[in-house]
Amino acid sequence: MTTPAGLIDPEPHLDCQVLVVGSGAGGAPTAAVLAEAGFDVLVVEEGPWVEQGSVRPFSLEQMEAQYRSGGVTVAIGRPSIAYTEGRCAGGGTEINSGLYRRPSEETLSRWRSGWQIDDFGDDEFFALCDEVEAALSVQTVPGRHIPASERLRDGAEALGWANDEIPRWMTYPDGADAPGGQRRSMTRTYLPRALAAGARLLTETRVERLIVDQGRAFRAELTTVDGAPATVDFDDVIVCAGAIHSPALLQRSGLRGLVGRGLAVHPTVKLAARFDDAVNVVDDVPVHQVKEFAPDLSFGGSASHPGLVALALTDAWNEMREAITAWPQMAVYYAAITSQGRGRVTSLPGFADPLVTYRLTRRDRAVLGRGLSRLAAVMLAAGAREVYPSFRGAPVVRTRADLAEIGARFDAAKASVMTVHLCSTVPMGDDTTVAAADSHGLLHGTVNVRVNDASLLPDAPGVNPQAAVMAIALRNARRFVEERR
């Protein structure tokens, strides 16, 4: 593994001007802006630095090395919703598909008016998106797409449904076909910038709590990888530990109010589709999405490592297990919804991880069922010989006549519902009845505790949230620089 300059060893006590907790899509841009402005920045990351390319993408090895809890975490509800989080330097940008989509003008308008967000104009926001896209080399695939992506596109085209290719933060050798790209994640972009400007990075160290007196935080209590305690004294702290662990840290520090109460996600249900020819590429994902029913419902492709294909079949294993031997001809796809439900993150004394709960509404359950039926229709239109929906008691779908069976049998409580998009647990805005932090991320009721990650998004944007997270992180970090100079 290549050890970056600026990666430091733990010490019993450290000092800094600004403590940044977390190094993902929120923390890395924050650290880069502040360090380049001359601030003494210390970034504390709970997970390890894993050099890109040292583990195979979407493999079990990667899950063990870079995911929290090996990739298996659950929000309790009916049904429970499995979710994944990165736990490594660079956070979720190191493990996700790198798909990038700006939030819509309608989304920004809804956030502005619903939460009273100040200084949040479209032109300024999209200029920040331009900057992020240049820094991350956001682009479409210059050559051929992987077969699973082409099948999704072809099925949508056959039905006359709107679809497009989603760009990614990737660079490609000239004329290279997918999956020949190199990921432009935080460990290749904003984190190196931060470290080059003098920021320090402490990995494999957990921030247990902040010590706060009359709204001012001044010290963090840490636990290092070997279990030793440590402390950091600081002037300001910016919490960027993600939509689950940012509110959990704040709650452990005695900062509650609206913190953790508004968890929003994009629930998804999946299916596996079997074709006559080989479509499976184990270390890449489809880049096409179907947007015919957006923003309520969209379809895309998931990682299709053989283990993940098997997982997609487990809900009806007795009926579908024989199909696993044909995994090279199979790919996994999802239907994602913009949920009206909400959840909560609650830190519990004596437990390292918080309790996460989420409740789907009746409408959410219905849209998930319709989405799975429509996704199966796309797969049949793309030439799938068999489709295997992921819920208990699901039928094997071979013809359009079988699609009605999905609707008749589907029950969200019997489905493997999951999400990779988590946000809105410390929503920003000046309306203190709905927002936990102000328009630039300062936690209401404090003078120097800020949040700058997906927690700030007032609700689920209906697209991958990381474009919004990075743009907001740059915006808020620059406001901090202006205020502190």
N, C-alpha and C positions, 0 to 999 in steps of 0.2 A: 504494500500500500504506500502511496505517495503521501507524505505528511506535509501539509501546507504550512508555510511560514505564518506565524501568528497563532498557531494552535499551541496552547500552553498547558502545562501540567497543573493539577490542583494544588493549592496551598491552603493552610489553615485560615488565612485571612487575605482578602484582596480589597482594593479600593478602585473606584472609577468615578467619572462624572455621570455617565449614563449606563445603566444596566439594561440590556436587552435580553429578555427571556424568550428563547426560541430562535430558530434560524431558517424558517421556511419562507413561504411566499410573502409573509408580512415582516418577519424579523430580518431577513437578509437585506432587502431594499432599505429598511429603516437604518440598519447598521451602516450600510454604504453611504447614505446621505449624511448621517451624523459624523462619521469618521472623516469623510471628505471635507466637511465643514470645520474640522479641527477639534472635535470633541474627543475626549478620552472614553472610548466605548469598550465595554466588556460584554460579549455575547455568551450566554450560558445555554448549552444544548443538552437535553437529557440523553439523547442517543449518540452513537459513535459517528465518526467520519468514515464513510465507506466509499472508496474511490470508484468512480463510475467505470463500469466494465469489469469490476472484480467479481461481481455476481451476475448471474443471468437474469434479465428482466422477467418478472412475473413467475419466477420459480419459487419453489419451497425454500430454497436457500436464501433468496432475497427476502421472503417473508420473515424468516428467522432473524436476518441481519438488520433489516431496515423498517419493519413494521412494528407497531405496538402490539404486544401480546401475540406475536406470531401471525398477525393479520386477522385475528378472530376476536371481535368485541361486539357487544350486543346492547342495544337500547331496549329496555323492558317495555312491553306493551302487548296488545292483542291486535295483530301479531307483533312479536318482537322483531326488531329491525337490526340486522347485522351491519356494522360499519367498519371501515378501515381507516387507520391513521398512520402516517409516517412517523417514525421515531428514530431520527438520524439527522446529521447535518444536512441542511437543505429541505428537511421535512417532506411534505407530500410531493414536491416537485421532482423528487428523486425516484418516486415509485409509481406515479400515475402515468397516464398515457400521453401527457403533454399537450392535450387538445386545448385550444385557446379560442374563446369567444367573448367578445365585448358584451356587456349588458346593454339592453336597448334603451333608447331615449325614454320610452314609457316607464321602464323600471326606475331610471334615475328620477323622473318626475314623481313617481309614486313615493320614493324614498324621501325626496325633498319635502313634499307636502305632508306626508303622513307622520314624519318624525321631526319636522322643522330643522332640516339640515341647512346650515348657513354656508355660503361660499362654496357652492356645489353645482356650478353651471356646466352645461353640456360641453361647451367648447373647451373649457379648461380641462374637464375630465378626459375628453377624448384626445386632447393633446398629450396628456400623461400616458394614455394607452399607446399613442404613437411612439412615445419614448420607450415604453416597456417592450413593444414589438421590435424595435430596432435593437435593443440590448439583448433580447432573447432570440433574435433571428427567426421570428415567427413567420412561417411560410407553409405553402402546400407542398405535397410530394412532387418533385420535378419529373420523376419517371413513372413506372407502373406501380399500381397499388397492390397490396396483398390480395389474394383471391377472396378472402372473406369480406373484405371491404367492397370489392367489385360486385359480389353477390347481393349485398344489401342495396347498393346503388341500382343494380339491374332490376331487382324486385320492385323497388319504388318506381322506377321508370315504367315498368310494365303495367303498373296500376295507375300511372299518371299522378303520382303523389310527389309533392315538393321534397327535394332533397339537395344536399350540397356536401362538399368536402370541407371539413373543419381543419384550419391550419394548426400547426404545432410549433412549439419552440424547439426546432431542430435545425441542424445544418447537414447538408448532403454533399458528398463528392459530386463533381460535375456529371450530370446525367444519371446519377445513381437511382436504381429502383428501391422501393421500400423492401426490406427494413434496413437500408444502408445508412440511415441518419445517425447523427450524434446528438444526444439530448443536451439542450442548453438550460440545464437546471440551475438552482441557486449555487451549487458548488462549482459551477463553471462560469458564473456571471457575477451576481451581486456579492456573494461571500468573498471571492477573491478581490473584488474591488474594495470591500470593507477592510480586509486584512492588509492590502497594499497601502491603504491610507492610515494604518496604525491601529486598527481595532484588534482586540485580542479575542480568541475563541476558546472556550473551555467546554469540552465535550464530555459525554458520559457522566454528567453531573445534574442532579435534580434540584430545582428550587422548591424547597418545602413550604416556605411562607415568607411573607414580607412583614417586617416590624413597622407598625404605623402608629404615629402619635398625633392626635388632633388633625387628621387628614393628610399628614405628611409622612411618607415612607422614607426610611433612612438606612435600613439594613435588610439583607436577605439571608435567610438560613438555608444552607445547602447540605446535600448528602452526595459524596463523591462515589465513584464506581466501586470502590472497595469498602463502602459503608461509613467512611469517616465523615464527621461533621465539619463544616466550613462556613465562613460568613463573608459577605461582601457589603461594604459601605458605599453609598452612592448619593448623588444629588437628585437624580431623577431615575425612574424606572419605566420601561415600556414593555408591556407584557404581550408577547406574540407566540403563545404556546398552542394556539388553535382553539377552535370553538368549543372543545370539551375541556381542555386543561387550562386555558386562560381563566374561565370563570371558576374552575375548581381551585386554582391558586389564590384568586382574589377572595373566595369564600374562606379558605383556610387562614387567610390573613385578616379575617374579620370584616371584609368589605362585601356587603351583600346587597340590600336594596333589590333592584331589578336584575341583578347579575345572575345569569344562568336560567332565567325563566322563559326565554322565548326561542328555544332551539328550533331551527327550521332546516329541513333536509329535502332532497329529491329522492323519494322512495323509488326503487326499481324492482321489477320482476324479470326473470330470465327464461330463456329456452335454449335448447341445443338443436341445431339443424344439420341434417345429414345429406350430403350431396353425392353424386356419382363419382366425382373426381376429387382429388386432394385439394383441400382449401386451408388446412390448419397450418399456421405459422406460430410456433410456440412462444416466440419472444417479441411479438408485435401485435398491434390491435388495429381494427378497421378505423379509417379516418372519415368515412361517410356517415352522415346522420340523416334521418327522415324527419322533416319538420312540417309535414302536412297538417298536423293537429297542434302545433306549438301555439302558445307556450304551455298549454295544459299537459301535453303529451309529446314525447319524442322517442325515436328509436335509434339505437347505435349498436356497436359491436364491442364485446368484452375480450379480455385475455382468454386464450383457449389452450393453455397448457393442458396436457392430458389429465392431470389431477383436477383441474378446474372443469374440464368436460365431465369427468366422473362426478364431481360435486353437483353439477347441473342436473344429473340424472338421479341423484340419490332420493329425491322426494317420492319417486315412483320406481324404486330400484327393482322390485320384483318384475315389473313390466318392461323396464328399459335397460336392465343391466347388460344384456347381450350386445347392446349397441356400442359399448365402450371399446370393443375390439376394432371398431371402425373409426377410432378417433382421428386418424389423418384426414378423413373425409368430413369431419364435423367442425363446427364453429359455434361459439356461444354469443348470443345477442341479448339485448335488454330493451325493455320499455320503461322509460322514466317519466314520472309525473311531477308537476308542480303542486305540492301538497298544501291543503288548507289546514292540516293538523299542525300541532305544535308539541314541543317536548320541553324537558327540564333537565338541567345538570345540577346535581346536589352533592356537595362534598360531605362525606361522613367521617366522623372522628374514628381514628384507628385504621382507616382503610386508605391504601395508597391511591386507588382510582375512585373517581366519583360514581355515584349512582346516576345512570342516564335512563330517562323514560321518554316515551313518545306515543302519541295517540293519533292514529289515522281517523279521519272523519268517514262518515258513510259515503260521501261523495268520493273521497280518495279510494276507498275500496272498490267502488264501481268503476272508476277510471282505470285502475290497475287491471281489472278483469277485461275491460274493453281493449286496453292497450295490448294485453297479451294475445288476444284474439286477432287484432289487426297486425301485430308483429308476425304471427304465424302465417297470416295471409301474404305478407311480404315475402316470407321465406318460400312458400309454395310458388309464388309468382317468379321467384328467382331460380326455381328449378329444384328445390329440395325434394328428396324422395320421402323423407320422414322428418317430422318435427316433434320434439320432446319438451313440452312445457314443464316448468319447475314448480309443481305443487302436488301435494298428496292426492292420489286418485286421478291424476291427469290422464287423458287419452293420448295415444300416439296418433298424430295427425298426418294423414297421407293424401287427403283430397280436401277440396273446399267444403264438401259436405260434412267433413269432420269438425270444421271450425265451430259449429254450433255447440258441440260437446264441451269446448273450453268454457263458453259462457254458462252452460248449464251446470258444470261441475266446479267452476272456480270459486274459491273462498279465500280471501286474503289471509285468514287465520291458518290456512293450510299451505300457504306459499312461502318460499324462501325469499323474503323481502330484504333488500339490503340497500345501502347507499354509500357513496364515496364523497358526497358533498354535504358538509356540515357548516352551519353559520348561524348568526343572529342571537348569540347568547349574551352579548354585551352591546346591544344596538346603539348606534350613535345618533345624536340629535339634541336639539335644545329643548324639546318637549319632555320634561322630566317625568311625565306620567307614563311614557312609553319607552324612553331612552335611558340607558344606564350610563352612557358616556356622552360628552358634549359633541358638537359638530366636528371636532378634530381629535376625538379619542380620549380626552381627559375625563377620567372617571368622575361622575358627579359626586360632590362631597369631599373630594381630595384636591390637593394642590400640586401634586407631582407624580401621580400614578396614571399612566396612560395605557391604552390598549390599541394595537395596530395590526390586526389580522382579520380573519374571516368572521370573528365574533362581532365585528362592528356592522356588518351588512344587516340592514333592518329586516329583510326577509330573503327568502330564497329567490335568486334572480331568474330561474328557469333555464340557465345555461351554466356551464362550468364556471364557478365563482372566482377562479384564481386571477383572471384578468382584472376584475374589480378589486380584488384584494391587493394586488401589486400597485395598481394606480392609486388607490386610497392610501396605501402605505407611503408612497412617495409624497403625496399631497400633505399628509399629516406630519411626516418627518420634516418637510421643508417649513411648515408652519412652526414647528418646535424650534428649528434653527432661528427663524426670525424673532421668535419671542425671547429666546435665551441670549441673543446677541446684545 
